[in-house]
Amino acid sequence: MSFDGIFTRGMVNELNRTIVPGKITKIQQPYDNEIVLTIRANRKNHPLLLSAHPTYARIQVTDIPYVNPDVPTKFAMTLRKYLDGGVVTGISQVESDRQVHIHFRSRNELGDTQELLLIVELMGRHSNIMLVEKDGGKILDLIRHVSPEQNRYRLLMPGATYVAPPHEDRRDPLAAQADLSGLTRDLDRKTLQSTFQGLGADTASELVARLKDKPANQWDFIWSNFFAPITNDQPMPTIAETDQGKTIFTPFAYSLTTKPVAQAASLSALLDDYYRDKAQRDRVHGMASDLLRVVNNTLNKEKTKLGKQEKELAATEKADTYRVKGEVLTTYLHEVKRGMTEITLPNFYADNAPLKISLSNQLTPSRNAQKYFTRYQKLKNAVQFLNTQIKLAKEEIDYLENILSEIQLADPGDLGDIKTELTQQGYLREKKIRGRKKAKRTPLGKPEKFYASDGTQILVGKNNLQNDQLTLHKAAKTDHWLHVKNIPGSHVIVRSADPSNQTLTEAAEIAAYYSKARGSANVPVDTVEVKKIHKPNGAKPGFVIYEGQQTLYVTPKESDVLARRKKPETV
């Protein structure tokens, strides 16, 4: 589901309860399209995420950790100048549209009180966040500058006067008495969306399902009853699945068009659960572009080298042919004359079948024979060397593909561990800055925690360094270890000496999800006690060997895996 106008109303209600009034204590811009304002309210810090991401635009309080850049952006500095220490006095929505106004009171450089607005427009690729003077509407800065060439209707640049997006003549579905006139029994989703503000496709589809085949005189009641959880500020945040198997989030249960999967304590917690992986993947891809370039370039070189080595190895299969030709030439040397370019002789290894042998007219008969023996010996010697090199190349490719898989599965905070590992392994050069002390090594990130249905803790390493630390140092010898079979993925530890079959199956689903096979069905996952895990001397990070394993076959399901981040309340 998109963050539509209905969900926006629910979120505005929730934020007014949670962070208003509240004081801004920190302002950060961890990612290109996102701002985090730490707001102190009700004796608690609330990280308020404002996202103008073209796909994941939203506003929420988030508990997901983020990585702050060393150098703040210009927009972040502008926000700090005007808002640092200010007070959030209110949050409002423009009718039922996807426009949110956050009201602030702060003091300027002269100590005078000033009223400011942080306007968040949640409009897909046109999403934006802008700081505006409440009196006069002057734009102080924006997270995305939009030139007149890009938007002729309004100028979105610092110094311009704020102009709201074009107002579409649509009705407010959340009005005290919604105007349903003109709607007919052949109602469809698109008609609802074109008639009313802020209805996402999922919301409109559910409304159509509830109104269809019902008498028109009941529509007002059905309509108001449908939106009651939002208008009464009593949402029921729900993760659900559509008939097509798509996972969506809704502010309350859309019972006719979706199947509820899980509920959250708040709309913000719901978005954390839903976006934890989706938005993180996008953030990671942007932050890890340099790492991806280095790994992909090295991987392509290794694959090219492997291809050449395999061709050379295939050529060694002709070694016996050269030996046979040399021996036949030696046997019939008296028939070979200098100056010949080829000769046909009986092959005594094949019932004297005719064997055509190429010759160099520059060499003597004996030198021609010797040339074939030399080629044979060279190819024979190459076999052992090539087999060794091919083995090393395949191990290198497996390692690099594992790194790629780790980057795809990583949170932004995990990228530091991966960068450290690539530097230690010589793929990246450590930057040296003259006149500065060597930076202290950043501590490894912590494994992610999950819980089985019976409350057993399950730990997941998100990269090779974490995998080594988790498996070889933190896990007890009696704990159980899991990893997808012969596929790059995370090490998973079940903190139990005697886990139930259900717990092992749930851990196997987590292991399959945090692997390159996360989108596959019937994924093989090996499980074994930690005491049976060994790391060979000189092996790369994350590589271990084991024996006595049991193999489980599971199909990872995202909603189930994400739900296991929370410890069951009944345990």
Order of alpha helices (4+ residues) and beta strands (2+ residues): alpha-beta-beta-beta-beta-alpha-beta-beta-beta-beta-beta-alpha-alpha-alpha-beta-beta-beta-alpha-alpha-alpha-beta-beta-alpha-alpha-beta-beta-alpha-beta-beta-alpha-beta-beta-beta-beta-alpha
